[in-house]
């Protein structure tokens, strides 16, 4: 399974929605507290791009040498329609400063020096050390996960449904309708495997591990072919 540090780093560098929380700072336009872009620097710091008139920019500029604490909250929502759609959240707490002269006119780059990190997702809740976050890699499928899950859902729905056959007796007692699954939705995808949410009388998730971790789309195609083949035998 991916480590907590890898999961957190992947969320930070994903396109999931994010908001910067600063004590005493709010805005009638919440989008002004959502960075236009974010990237992790070589030392694990998180660089955030904001409009120059953002309350976050004003707070960081006026703080100057004073320590201004902030929390970057990231919310991961499944890209397909499924019950309980929020897949997880991550929080990056640290000290905020402005980085003038880097961004284009009308924008400002802010630097969040990381102090604490935590994640609460489909794998569970965990805290992450800043050093581990700095050294962690990003899942190689993150840039394609949204379109891949949507493609699996729309074009391979029957094959995803057939994966239930790999669960065997474990399906019993999981809230199925007369032992039948009404719907199977591909919920999450990473280099280690596919997670599917099965919907019967209630929902339950099942994780299908790949024979070996995949590093690119070509490897993923082979892994998914193997998985679907196994479900038909």
C-alpha positions as CSV (number, residue, x, y, z in Angstrom):
1,X,0.0,0.0,0.0
2,X,1.2,3.6,-0.5
3,X,2.7,5.1,2.6
4,X,0.9,8.0,4.4
5,X,3.7,10.3,3.3
6,X,3.2,9.3,-0.4
7,X,-0.6,9.7,-0.1
8,X,-0.2,13.1,1.4
9,X,2.3,14.3,-1.2
10,X,0.2,12.9,-4.0
11,X,-2.8,14.9,-2.7
12,X,-0.8,18.0,-2.4
13,X,0.5,17.8,-5.9
14,X,-2.9,16.7,-7.4
15,X,-5.6,18.9,-8.8
16,X,-7.9,18.3,-5.8
17,X,-9.6,21.4,-4.4
18,X,-7.7,23.2,-1.6
19,X,-8.2,26.2,0.7
20,X,-5.7,28.1,2.8
21,X,-7.0,28.6,6.3
22,X,-5.5,31.5,8.3
23,X,-6.8,32.5,11.7
24,X,-8.7,35.8,11.6
25,X,-8.7,35.9,7.8
26,X,-11.8,35.2,5.8
27,X,-13.3,36.4,2.5
28,X,-16.8,37.0,1.1
29,X,-15.3,35.3,-2.0
30,X,-14.0,31.9,-0.8
31,X,-12.2,31.3,-4.1
32,X,-9.7,34.0,-3.1
33,X,-8.4,31.6,-0.4
34,X,-8.0,28.8,-2.9
35,X,-4.6,28.8,-4.6
36,X,-4.6,28.8,-8.4
37,X,-1.7,26.4,-8.4
38,X,0.5,24.6,-5.9
39,X,3.9,22.8,-6.1
40,X,6.2,21.2,-3.6
41,X,9.8,22.6,-3.5
42,X,13.0,20.7,-3.1
43,X,13.0,21.2,0.7
44,X,9.4,20.1,1.1
45,X,8.0,23.6,1.3
46,X,4.7,24.2,-0.6
47,X,4.5,27.1,-3.0
48,X,1.0,28.5,-3.5
49,X,0.0,30.9,-6.3
50,X,-2.7,33.4,-5.4
51,X,-4.3,36.5,-7.0
52,X,-2.5,39.6,-5.7
53,X,-5.6,40.9,-4.0
54,X,-6.2,37.7,-2.1
55,X,-6.7,38.1,1.7
56,X,-4.0,35.4,2.1
57,X,-1.5,37.6,0.2
58,X,-2.4,40.6,2.3
59,X,-2.0,38.7,5.5
60,X,1.4,37.2,4.4
61,X,2.7,40.6,3.2
62,X,1.6,42.5,6.4
63,X,3.1,39.8,8.7
64,X,6.6,40.5,7.4
65,X,9.0,39.0,9.9
66,X,6.3,37.8,12.3
67,X,5.4,34.1,12.1
68,X,2.0,33.7,10.3
69,X,0.7,30.2,10.7
70,X,-1.7,28.7,8.1
71,X,-3.3,25.4,7.2
72,X,-3.6,24.1,3.7
73,X,-6.7,21.9,3.6
74,X,-7.1,19.6,0.6
75,X,-10.3,17.7,-0.2
76,X,-10.2,14.7,-2.5
77,X,-13.6,14.0,-4.2
78,X,-14.2,10.9,-6.3
79,X,-14.4,11.9,-10.0
80,X,-17.3,9.5,-10.6
81,X,-20.8,9.6,-9.1
82,X,-20.8,7.3,-6.0
83,X,-22.3,7.3,-2.5
84,X,-20.0,9.0,0.1
85,X,-18.1,10.8,-2.6
86,X,-15.3,12.4,-0.5
87,X,-12.4,10.1,-0.6
88,X,-10.1,11.9,1.8
89,X,-8.6,15.1,3.2
90,X,-5.1,16.2,3.9
91,X,-3.8,19.1,6.1
92,X,-0.5,20.9,5.8
93,X,0.2,23.2,8.7
94,X,3.1,25.6,8.6
95,X,4.4,29.2,8.4
96,X,3.4,31.5,5.5
97,X,5.6,34.1,3.8
98,X,5.3,35.9,0.5
99,X,7.8,35.4,-2.3
100,X,7.7,38.7,-4.3
101,X,9.0,39.0,-7.9
102,X,8.3,35.4,-8.9
103,X,4.8,35.3,-10.2
104,X,3.3,37.1,-13.2
105,X,1.6,40.5,-12.7
106,X,-1.6,40.3,-10.8
107,X,-0.4,37.1,-9.0
108,X,1.7,36.4,-5.9
109,X,3.6,33.4,-4.8
110,X,3.3,32.4,-1.2
111,X,5.6,29.9,0.6
112,X,4.3,27.5,3.2
113,X,7.1,26.1,5.3
114,X,5.8,22.8,6.5
115,X,5.6,22.0,10.2
116,X,2.9,19.3,10.5
117,X,1.0,17.1,8.1
118,X,-1.9,14.7,8.4
119,X,-4.1,12.7,6.1
120,X,-7.5,10.9,6.5
121,X,-8.4,8.9,3.4
122,X,-9.6,5.5,2.2
123,X,-6.6,3.9,3.8
124,X,-7.1,5.5,7.2
125,X,-5.9,8.4,9.3
126,X,-2.2,9.1,9.9
127,X,0.2,11.9,10.7
128,X,3.2,12.5,8.5
129,X,6.7,13.8,9.4
130,X,7.9,16.7,7.3
131,X,11.1,14.8,6.4
132,X,9.1,11.8,5.1
133,X,6.9,14.2,3.1
134,X,9.9,15.8,1.5
135,X,11.4,12.4,0.5
136,X,8.1,10.8,-0.6
137,X,7.3,10.2,-4.3
138,X,4.1,11.0,-6.1
139,X,1.9,8.2,-7.4
140,X,2.7,8.0,-11.2
141,X,-0.9,7.6,-12.1
142,X,-2.2,10.7,-10.4
143,X,-2.2,12.9,-13.5
144,X,-4.4,10.4,-15.3
145,X,-6.5,9.0,-12.5
146,X,-9.6,11.1,-13.1
147,X,-9.9,10.2,-16.8
148,X,-9.0,6.6,-16.2
149,X,-11.7,6.1,-13.5
150,X,-14.3,7.9,-15.7
151,X,-13.3,5.7,-18.6
152,X,-13.5,2.5,-16.6
153,X,-16.9,3.6,-15.3
154,X,-18.4,4.5,-18.6
155,X,-16.8,2.0,-21.0
156,X,-16.0,-1.0,-18.8
157,X,-18.8,-1.0,-16.2
158,X,-19.8,-4.6,-16.8
159,X,-16.2,-5.8,-16.3
160,X,-15.8,-3.7,-13.1
161,X,-19.1,-5.4,-11.9
162,X,-17.6,-8.8,-12.6
163,X,-14.8,-8.1,-10.2
164,X,-17.3,-9.0,-7.5
165,X,-16.8,-12.6,-8.5
166,X,-13.2,-12.4,-7.1
167,X,-14.5,-11.7,-3.6
168,X,-16.1,-15.2,-3.2
169,X,-17.8,-15.8,0.1
170,X,-16.6,-12.4,1.4
171,X,-19.6,-10.8,-0.3
172,X,-22.0,-12.7,2.1
173,X,-23.2,-10.4,4.9
174,X,-22.0,-7.3,3.2
175,X,-25.5,-5.9,2.6
176,X,-26.0,-7.3,-0.9
177,X,-29.5,-7.7,-2.3
178,X,-30.2,-11.5,-2.3
179,X,-26.4,-11.9,-2.8
180,X,-26.4,-9.5,-5.8
181,X,-24.6,-6.2,-6.3
182,X,-26.7,-3.5,-7.8
183,X,-23.8,-1.3,-8.8
184,X,-20.0,-1.4,-8.9
185,X,-18.1,1.9,-9.2
186,X,-14.3,2.3,-9.7
187,X,-13.4,4.6,-6.8
188,X,-9.7,5.0,-6.7
189,X,-6.6,4.0,-8.7
190,X,-2.9,4.0,-7.8
191,X,0.2,2.1,-8.9
192,X,-0.6,-0.7,-6.5
193,X,-4.2,-1.5,-7.5
194,X,-7.8,-0.5,-8.0
195,X,-10.5,0.2,-5.3
196,X,-14.1,-0.5,-6.2
197,X,-17.2,0.6,-4.3
198,X,-20.0,-2.0,-4.5
199,X,-23.5,-0.8,-3.8
200,X,-26.1,-3.2,-2.5
201,X,-28.4,-2.7,0.5
202,X,-25.4,-0.8,1.7
203,X,-21.9,0.1,0.3
204,X,-18.7,-1.6,0.8
205,X,-15.3,-1.2,-0.8
206,X,-13.0,-3.9,-2.1
207,X,-9.3,-3.5,-3.1
208,X,-7.9,-5.4,-6.1
209,X,-4.1,-5.4,-6.0
210,X,-2.1,-5.6,-9.2
211,X,0.4,-8.4,-9.6
212,X,3.2,-5.8,-9.4
213,X,3.2,-2.0,-9.0
214,X,2.7,-0.2,-12.4
215,X,4.7,2.8,-13.4
216,X,2.8,4.0,-16.5
217,X,-0.3,3.7,-18.6
218,X,1.1,0.7,-20.5
219,X,1.8,-1.2,-17.3
220,X,-1.7,-0.3,-16.1
221,X,-3.4,-1.7,-19.3
222,X,-1.6,-5.0,-18.7
223,X,-2.5,-5.1,-15.0
224,X,-6.2,-4.3,-15.7
225,X,-6.3,-6.9,-18.5
226,X,-5.0,-9.5,-16.0
227,X,-7.5,-8.4,-13.4
228,X,-10.5,-8.6,-15.8
229,X,-9.3,-12.0,-17.1
230,X,-9.1,-13.4,-13.5
231,X,-12.7,-12.3,-12.9
232,X,-14.0,-14.2,-15.9
233,X,-12.5,-17.5,-14.8
